[in-house]
Amino acid sequence: MEVRNNKSPDLFGYVPLLSRNNPDNAGDLHESFQFGWEGLANDGSSRREEIRGPLMSANLWPDDAKAPRFRQAILKYYHAAVDLGRLLFPIFASALDLPEDYFEDKTQRSAAIMNLIRYPPQTSDMDERIIGIGAHTDWQCFTILWQEPGIQALQVLNSDNEWVGVPPDEGTLVINLGDQFARWTNDVFRSTLHRVYNRSARDRYSMPLFFGTDYNVKLEPIPSCVSEARPPKFEVVTAGEYVKSRFQTIYGGSSANATAELPSLQK
């Protein structure tokens, strides 16, 4: 609680159980630790000093004495996931018949946010509206997700309007499209509606990296994705404005006292 996210202007830090909420849910049943870009401790870089804008405040970290090696270990994974994300943009550009470097000047400064998440098991005596995370789309271009093998909890809504499980296979990552790509491509690429139901009777862990464009980039539809038959669907906003507004939506309606209602779930 010393690094609870309500102490950060950009909501970085520890997120308690039920302190955030997605539509049609009565509180998201998970706790997490979220943070943004930061140079590795030994590489001498500090790009935050060069970047200003939404979600660019300093990260909050637990004291090294209480969590030794925590910061360096997760930043190492974070940067590996960011490097993978950069490799994906040319693939999406090719899929849209664009030059492979089309997104390069729009993704010079990483706007990636990562969460480390624990989902307690859902029990039969809980309100059915309280689930791991309610149905939602991710906000950035795509999500690179590691999910704990052997625990089936993530579900996506398919084209037949049915919820289907996403296999938590060992040695795999899930790539999930988000709202920034939907806006850029005028819904040629659509955001994936998904949710988490943890009925495993065990804690379930996951690590999503939300990879987006630079925050000052306007989410204007790519010309090849607009036509008379397919007019623009979305208001043009900057990537930073959009992500910031979504953050405010899911945290704005939460109850400050929600975690007190489920003391047995706190660890």
N, C-alpha and C positions, 0 to 999 in steps of 0.2 A: 504493500500500500504506500510505501515511501515513494514509489515511482508511478503512482496511479495516473492514468492518462488525463484526468481532469486538471492536472497541474501543468499540462502542455498546451500551448495555444493551438497546436495542430493535432491534439489528441494522441500523441505518441506515448508509449509506456504501457503499463499494465491495465488491462480491461477486465473488471470483475464480472462474475456471473450475472446475467440478466440486466446488465447496464446498457445494452444496446438492443435495438429491436427492428426487425424487418416487417413489411406489411403482412397483415393477417396473422401475426404471431403475438403472443402475450409476454415476450421476452426471449432473447436468444440464450439458450442453455449452453453456454461455453464461457471459458475465460481465456484470455490471450495476452500476448505481448507483441506490440506492433512498433515498427521503426522504419525510418527512411534511409536515404543514401548517406553513407559515411565512409571515408577512406579507412583502409586497414591500419591498425595501430602502428605497424612498422614500415609503412610505405611512404611516409612524409607528405601524403596528399591530404587536402581538406577542401574539396570542391564546394562545400557549403558556404565558404567565404565568398565564392564567386556567384552563387545563385541566390536570387531573391524572388519571393513570390509565395503563392499558397503552398502549404504543407512543406515548408522549407526551414522550420525551426530546428533547434538542436534535439537530438534524441535524448531520452531519459534512460539511464542504465542503473541497475542495482549496484551496490558497493562491491568492489572486487573481492573484499574479504568475505562477503556473504555468498557470492556466486563466482568463485574463481574460474577464469578462462571462458566464462559465459559470453562476454562481449566479443572476444576474438573468434571464438568458435562459430557463432552464428553469422558474424560479418564475413567470415571465410566462405560459408555456404551461400550467403546472400550474393557475394560477388561472382561466384560460380554460376548461380542462377541468372544473374544479370547478363553474363557473357553468353549464356544459352539464348536468352531473350533476344540479344542483338543478332544472333544467327537466324532467328525466325523471320525477321522483317523482310529480308530479300525473298524468302519463300512466298510470303503473302503478296509481295509486289508482283512476282511472276504469275501468281494465280489470277491477278487482276490485269494481266497484260501490260504492266508498267515496267519501266527500267528497274533492275534489281536494286539500285541505289536510291530509289524514289523517296524512301522514308529516312534516309541517312541524315539529311540536314534537319529533320524534325525530331530526331532522337539523339542529339549530341550530348545532352546532360540527363543522366538517368533520373527518371521520375518514378522509380520503382519503390513500392512499399511492401514490406513483408510482415506476415503474422505468424506467430507460433501459437497453436491453439490446442487446448484440451477440452474435449467434449465429455462430460460425465454421462453415464448411461441414463436413459429415460426410463422411468418406472411407471407401472400401471396406475399408480395413485396420483400422478401429475395431471394437471390441466392439459388436455390434448392440444391446446394452442401453444404450449411451451415445448418447443423442440430445439434441437441443436442450433440450427439457424433456419429461419423462415425462407420461403421461396423468394428468390431475388436474382438479379443479374449483377455481374461484376462491372465495375465502372471504367476500367482502363482498356487497353487494347486487347491484352490477353493475360491469363493467369497461368503460371507454371506451378502445379500443385504436386507436392509429395503427400501421400496419405499412408497411414500405418497399414502394412500388409495384414491381411487376415481379418480385418474388421470392416464389414460392409455397412456403410452409413450414408455415403454421398449418393444422391439421386438427381437425375436430370429429366426434364420434360421433353419427350420426343415429339415427332411430327404428328403422331396419332393422339396427342394430348394425354399420354400415359407417363407416369413416373417410373423410370427404370433405374436400377442400380448401376453404379460405375465400379467395375471390379478393382479392388485394392491389391493389384498384383505386385509381387516383389520385383524390385529393379525397374519400375516404370514411373513415369510422370504423366499427369493429366494436363493437357493444354485446353484451356477453356476460353472462348472468345468473349469479349466484353463490349461495353457501350461505346467506347471511343471508336472502335473499328466499325460498329454499326452506324455511327454518325458519319464517319469518314466515307464509308462505302454506301451510304443511303440505304442500309439494310440489305445489301447484297450479302454481306456477312452479318449474321444476326447474333445478338447476345444470347447466351445459353441460360435459360431459367433453371435454377437448381436449388436444392435444399439439403439439410443433413438431419437424418433420423438415426440416432444411436440406440438401437435396441439390443446391443450385444451383451449387456450386463457388465461391460468393462469400460474403463476410460479409453477414449479414442483420441489419437493425436494426428495433427496434420500441419503442414507448412506451405501456405500459398505465397507466391511472389506475384504481386499485381504490377505488371509491366505496362507502362504507358508512354505517351509522347511527352516532349518537353512541355512544361506547364503554360508557356506563353503561346503555344501553337493554336491557331484557330481550327476548330473541328468543322471545316467546310467540306461538303461532299466532293469527292474526286470526280472530275468532269465526265469520265467514262461511265460513272455510275448514275448519271442523271440523263433523263430523256423526257420527251413528251408523255410517254407511257409511264415513266417513273420520275415524277417531279420530286423536288427536295422534300423530305419528311420532317426534318428537324431544324429547330432554331440554331443559328450559328453562335457558339460560345467558345471561349478558350478552354483548353483541357483543364487548366487549374481551376477555373471557375466552376466547371462541371463537377470535378471530384470533390471540391470543397463543399458544394451544395449538397452532395449526396452524404458526405460525412455528417453534416449538420442535421440532415433528415433522420438518420438512423439513431443518432445520439440525443436529438432534441426531445423525443417523446419518452425517454427512459425514466425510470423511477430511481431516485437516489437511494431509496431504502429497499430496493428489490432484493439485494443479496441477503438481507436479514431474514427473508422468508424461507430460505433453503439452507440453514446452517449446516446440515449434514453433508452437503455437497462441497463445502469449502475444504481445501487441503493446504 
